[in-house]
Structures are given as structure tokens and as C-alpha cells.
Amino acid sequence: MGSFEIHGGQQLQGEIHPQGAKNEALQILCATLLTNKEIIIDNIPRIRDVLKLIDLLEDFGVEVKQLSDHKYSFCASNINLDLLQDDVFRSKVAQLRGSVMIVGPLLARFGKASIPKPGGDKIGRRRLDTHFIGLEKLGARFHYDKDESFYQIEGKGLTGCDMLLDEASVTGTANIIMAATLAKGKTTIYNAACEPYIQQLCHMLNRMGANISGIGSNLLTIQGVEGLTGCRHRMLPDMIEIGSFIAMAAMTRSEVVIRNVGYEHLGIIPEVFRKLGVVMERRNDDLFIPAQNSYEVDTYIDGSILSISDAPWPGFSPDLLSVILVLATQAKGSVLVHQKMFESRLFFVDKLIDMGAQIILCDPHRATVIGLDRKYPLKPLEMTSPDIRAGVALLIAALSAEGKSTIHNIEQIDRGYQFLDTRLQKLGAQIKRL
């Protein structure tokens, strides 16, 4: 188990480039299974989850060529479906939640798929009902082995239909879209997720020959086609990493420029940070965050305490609430953080309380943070990363706390952030990988 040793309390300075978007990469890579033609993808982040998925695609027989550090070529012309019953396949898929999105492409192109219960962060119940119900409406049949926790899926000749999703699941929407592109007839998806990552997937599929309209809305219409061809695709910068860097700059009183952020795809993210008092300036497609000794939380018009909660796009991403919570500990003013989607994601606050933060955990979904304007700076601590986003939030806390902190289980952080220690070192952070 790897660890980070951080000597915090240092002001940082310089520029940093965000990686390609992790959540987009997992969808886009699975989509390469839909065609036997070459697909070239640029700006792929070299993080653990993405590299594991690329390794899984190679096991299926996808020809993968690395063209440069972040550009790859994929050609799924010779797929080995026998892998679906292999124990190695089960083991690899169980470690990677994003692997559930291989089901839609395999079902659409080959009429069958199988998958064990996927892994991922332990942040609460993460059901797959939206995926399976949507695919069933297209004509798929599911068989679940409780003893093995293994799903067998069959569905030759999928047929389009109208469906209303019970939740705007991003990965569920992606799976259904990919299956519907090769289904016979028209599919309409109401309450579809419309995150930039879904928009990117749809634009890529259209370049491959799919017929998808309504992109960017929660009503998608997909006219099935006979087959798809290859294309080139460049992924967006990772909005979650960008938000993490904004919080890091404010917490450490640092002057930082975040390059090429894809500002038009950030949605409400900059505005939420401004509500916490963080000053930032857009310079073309860069974000400039000046050094701030103090940042003050807004209140509502009637003076009541600000509440920040997650919601489907264009609402605020749940992946940034852990970072918001840490940022609020050193603000002037109080804020209620409401994590609606996952009931275990706020449990890392006990580490922040040990560091001296004033936080009241109201219940598994809500925490009130009392910001005392840096009067009581965070203290260094030895701690363990419970998941990707909490791990980075704790890293930001450690960077602001004067003295030596240690974060264990950084494999969790590596799942979502590429070469984070070396990139932060270039800003002047005293961080060392043990």
C-alpha cells in the first residue's frame, strides 16, 4: 500500500494542466467495442482505472496501439467472447465499476454479454437497475447467479422503444445509448443524463455513423443504424480535477493558473466556488486563481446559511462535494453540505475533525461546516484514503496544514488522478510518494 508524505503550509505558485476526463474515458473506451474499425482517442488520462479498462479491452482481443503519451488507437475487429466466462475476466471486472459499460456495446454488436457485480468506490449503495431495466426494454434478457454474483445477458436483435429512466444515471444512460445505436428502429430516452461526458459520447457515436439527436438535453432520440465505423475523438479536460485545483489554490493561499479548462463545459462549478468566496478570473480558456488570505461564504438573500448539494447535470457534481467540504473548513462563515446521492461519502469527515475542523455530521448525507476564517488552521495528521474523491480532499487538507501529514492507500487517488504528486511538486508542493 503506497503513501504520500506531505509537508504542508507552503504557498504554491505556477500553472497546471488538467488531465483528460476520467468519467468520459470509461465511456469512450467501452464504445470502441461497437465497431470493427479503428478509433483514435486523444487526451486519455494515464490513471489506474483507465489503464485497467484498456488492459481488459486487450484481453477481449482489441488491438491497442499507444501513439503518444495520451493518444491511443483501438481496433475491435477480432473479439474473443469466450473471455466472458473466464475467471480472470471476472476478477478484473470486479475491480472496476466502469466496466459495466461493456455490456451495452457487446449486447448491441454480438447479442450477448456477461459481467460480475462491478467494483469501485465504497461510497454507498450504487445500484445497476437503470442499466438493466433500460437494456431489458430494448429486448435483453438477464440471468443473475446469486451464488457467483454474476449476470448473464442475452439479446440478439435489439429493438428500439420509448423509455423513461427512473434516475438520470450517467453510466446507465451511456450503456443504453450504446446499445440503442445498433438496435432496430427508434429509441427515445426520457430523463437521460446530459453531462458533458454523455454529450461527448453522443458526438463521437454520431461521427461513427450513429443517428442521435437531442444531445445536451434530457430527451435523447436514437435511430438505430446497421453498423458503425471508426473516428477520431479528443476527450474533455477533467472538470473534477479542475475543481480540486481551485480548492487547493484557495486553501493554500496560492496563485495558480489552470490551463485549458474547457470553460464552457464546467457548468455551475465556478459559480459554486465563488459562493464560497473563492476569487477566480477567466483568461480565454484558462482559470487564474490569485492568492487569497481570506474567503467568505455567501448567505442566501434572507441571511440564512448557504446550502450546497449535488444534483444531476447541470446541477453540481457529487464528485466535488468532498472538496467543497474541505474548502469550507477554512472559510469565513458556515455552509451545509448535502450529499444526496451516496450515503457513505461524508464519513471521511472524522479525519478532518481530528485535524481541527469544526464540522457537525448531521446524518450520512449532511454535514454543517463552521468556517472560522483560518483562526484555527488544520493540524497535520496520519490518515487513510477511503475513496478517490475523499482522498484528494484529504490531500488538499494536508497541503494546507503546517507540518507533516501522511496519507495511506493512495492507490485510491491514483485511480482518478494521474501523476498528481509530480504535478504538484512543480507548483512547489512538498509531497513525496513512499
C-alpha positions, 0 to 999 in steps of 0.5 A: 500500500503506497503513501504520500508524505506531505509537508504542508503550509507552503504557498504554491505558485505556477500553472497546471494542466488538467488531465483528460476526463476520467468519467468520459474515458470509461465511456469512450473506451467501452464504445470502441467495442461497437465497431470493427474499425479503428478509433483514435482517442486523444487526451486519455488520462494515464490513471489506474482505472483507465489503464485497467479498462484498456488492459481488459479491452486487450484481453477481449482481443482489441488491438491497442496501439499507444501513439503518444503519451495520451493518444491511443488507437483501438481496433475491435475487429477480432473479439474473443467472447469466450473471455466472458466466462473466464475467471480472470475476466471476472476478477478484473471486472470486479475491480472496476465499476466502469466496466459495466459499460461493456455490456451495452456495446457487446449486447448491441454488436454480438447479442450477448454479454456477461459481467460480475457485480462491478467494483469501485468506490465504497461510497454507498449503495450504487445500484445497476437497475437503470442499466438493466431495466433500460437494456431489458426494454430494448429486448435483453434478457438477464440471468443473475447467479446469486451464488457467483454474483454474476449476470448473464445477458442475452439479446440478439436483435435489439429493438428500439422503444420509448423509455423513461429512466427512473434516475438520470444515471450517467453510466446507465444512460451511456450503456443504453445509448450504446446499445440503442445505436445498433438496435432496430428502429427508434429509441427515445430516452426520457430523463437521460443524463446530459453531462458533458461526458454523455454529450461527448459520447453522443458526438463521437457515436454520431461521427461513427455513423450513429443517428442521435439527436437531442444531445445536451438535453434530457430527451435523447432520440436514437435511430438505430443504424446497421453498423458503425465505423471508426473516428477520431475523438479528443476527450474533455479536460477533467472538470473534477480535477479542475475543481480540486485545483481551485480548492487547493489554490484557495486553501493554500493561499496560492496563485495558480493558473489552470490551463485549458479548462474547457470553460464552457463545459464546467457548468455551475462549478465556478459559480459554486466556488465563488459562493464560497468566496473563492476569487477566480478570473477567466483568461480565454480558456484558462482559470487564474486563481490569485492568492487569497488570505481570506474567503467568505461564504455567501448567505442566501438573500434572507441571511440564512446559511448557504446550502450546497448539494449535488444534483444531476447535470447541470446541477453540481457534481457529487464528485466535488462535494468532498472538496467543497467540504474541505474548502469550507473548513477554512472559510469565513462563515458556515455552509451545509453540505448535502450529499444526496446521492451516496450515503457513505461519502461524508464519513471521511469527515472524522479525519478532518475533525481530528485535524481541527475542523469544526464540522457537525455530521448531521446524518450520512448525507449532511454535514454543517461546516463552521468556517472560522476564517483560518483562526484555527488552521488544520493540524497535520495528521496520519490518515487513510484514503477511503475513496478517490474523491475523499482522498484528494480532499484529504490531500488538499487538507494536508497541503494546507496544514503546517507540518507533516501529514501522511496519507495511506492507500493512495492507490485510491487517488491514483485511480482518478488522478494521474501523476498528481504528486509530480504535478504538484511538486512543480507548483512547489508542493512538498509531497513525496510518494513512499 
